[in-house]
Amino acid sequence: MTNSTVIRTLAGLTVALSGSAFAQGWTPGAEVVGQPISVTTNGVINTVTLSPGGQATIATPGGRIVNGTWTAANGQLCLGNGAAQECVPYAGPFQAGQPMALTSSCGASETWLAASTNAPPPPPLPPPSQGQKGERGR
C-alpha cells in the first residue's frame, strides 16, 4: 500500500465519520468504533477499523496492517499515519450496509461501507423532579 493509498483511505474515512447526525450526546464516529469499514479506491478494497482513543488500522488486500490515528470533528473524518493525513466530509453516521460515495481531501473518489454499526447510546434520564412523591403521594 503506497502512502497515497493510505492517505486516500484515511481521507475517505474522515468524510464518512464527521458531522452532526446523532442526537445530543453522540460522539462522532461512535457508530463504527470497533467495526470494520470497507473502503474502495480505484478498485482496491482496504479495511479500516477505528479504535477508541483515536487509534486506527488499515488492512490491505495483501494482509499488510498500517497503524494510524483518526479524528472526527467539524464535519470531517480524518485519518493519519504519521507521514500524511487525509480527510473526508462527514455529514452523518454510517448506516450498516449502506455504501457512502465520498471524495477525499486529496480528490480521490472512494466508497465507504460499514457492514455493521454500533447502536446509539440511550438518551440521558431526566433529573428527578422536586416534590415528586411515591405512588400514593407520600
C-alpha positions in Angstrom: 0.0 0.0 0.0 1.5 3.3 -1.0 1.4 6.5 1.1 -1.1 8.0 -1.3 -3.4 5.0 -0.9 -3.2 5.2 2.9 -3.9 8.9 2.7 -6.9 8.4 0.4 -8.2 5.7 2.7 -7.7 8.0 5.6 -9.4 10.8 3.8 -12.4 8.7 2.8 -12.9 7.6 6.4 -12.7 11.2 7.6 -15.6 12.2 5.4 -17.7 9.3 6.4 -17.4 9.8 10.1 -17.6 13.5 10.7 -20.7 15.7 11.0 -23.6 16.0 13.4 -26.1 13.3 12.9 -27.0 11.6 16.2 -29.0 13.0 19.0 -27.4 15.2 21.6 -24.6 13.4 23.4 -23.5 11.5 20.3 -19.8 11.2 19.7 -18.8 11.4 16.0 -17.5 8.1 14.8 -19.0 6.2 17.8 -21.3 4.2 15.4 -18.3 2.5 13.8 -15.7 2.3 16.5 -14.5 -1.4 16.5 -16.4 -2.2 13.3 -14.6 -2.9 10.0 -15.3 -0.4 7.2 -14.5 -1.4 3.6 -13.0 1.5 1.7 -12.8 1.0 -2.1 -10.5 3.3 -4.0 -9.6 2.7 -7.7 -10.9 -0.9 -7.4 -8.8 -1.7 -4.3 -10.6 -2.6 -1.1 -8.9 -1.8 2.2 -10.4 -2.5 5.6 -10.3 0.4 8.1 -11.0 -0.1 11.8 -11.3 2.8 14.2 -10.5 2.1 17.8 -11.3 4.0 20.9 -8.8 6.7 21.8 -8.2 7.8 18.2 -6.2 4.7 17.0 -6.9 3.2 13.6 -5.7 0.3 11.5 -5.9 -0.2 7.7 -5.7 -3.7 6.4 -4.7 -4.1 2.8 -5.9 -6.9 0.5 -2.4 -8.4 0.8 -2.6 -8.6 4.5 -0.4 -5.6 5.4 -1.6 -3.7 8.5 -0.9 0.0 8.6 -1.4 1.7 12.0 -2.7 5.2 12.2 -4.9 7.7 14.0 -8.3 9.1 13.4 -10.3 12.1 14.4 -13.9 13.2 13.7 -14.8 16.9 14.2 -16.1 19.9 12.3 -17.8 17.9 9.6 -14.6 16.0 8.8 -13.3 12.5 9.4 -9.5 12.4 9.2 -7.1 9.5 9.1 -3.3 9.9 9.6 -0.3 7.6 9.5 2.4 9.9 10.8 3.6 10.8 7.3 0.3 12.0 5.9 -3.3 12.9 6.8 -6.4 12.8 4.7 -10.0 13.9 5.5 -13.4 13.2 4.1 -16.6 15.1 4.7 -18.8 13.5 7.3 -22.4 14.6 7.1 -23.9 11.9 9.3 -23.4 8.5 10.9 -22.6 5.4 8.9 -25.6 3.1 8.3 -24.9 -0.7 8.2 -24.9 -2.0 4.6 -25.3 1.5 3.1 -22.4 2.5 0.9 -21.2 6.1 1.0 -19.6 7.7 -2.1 -17.1 10.2 -0.8 -14.4 12.5 -2.2 -11.3 12.8 0.0 -9.3 16.0 0.6 -6.8 14.8 -2.0 -9.6 14.4 -4.6 -9.8 10.6 -4.5 -13.3 9.1 -5.2 -14.0 6.4 -2.6 -16.8 4.2 -1.4 -17.1 3.5 2.3 -19.2 0.6 3.5 -19.7 -0.4 7.1 -21.0 -3.9 7.4 -22.4 -3.3 10.8 -22.7 -0.3 13.3 -22.9 0.2 17.0 -26.2 1.2 18.5 -26.5 4.8 19.5 -26.3 5.4 23.3 -29.6 5.6 25.1 -30.9 9.1 25.9 -30.0 10.5 29.3 -32.5 10.1 32.1 -34.4 13.2 33.1 -33.4 14.6 36.5 -35.8 13.7 39.3 -38.4 16.4 39.9 -38.6 18.1 43.2 -41.6 17.3 45.3 -42.5 14.2 43.4 -43.8 11.6 45.8 -44.3 7.9 45.7 -47.2 6.1 44.1 -49.5 7.1 46.9 -48.3 10.7 47.1 -46.3 10.2 50.3 
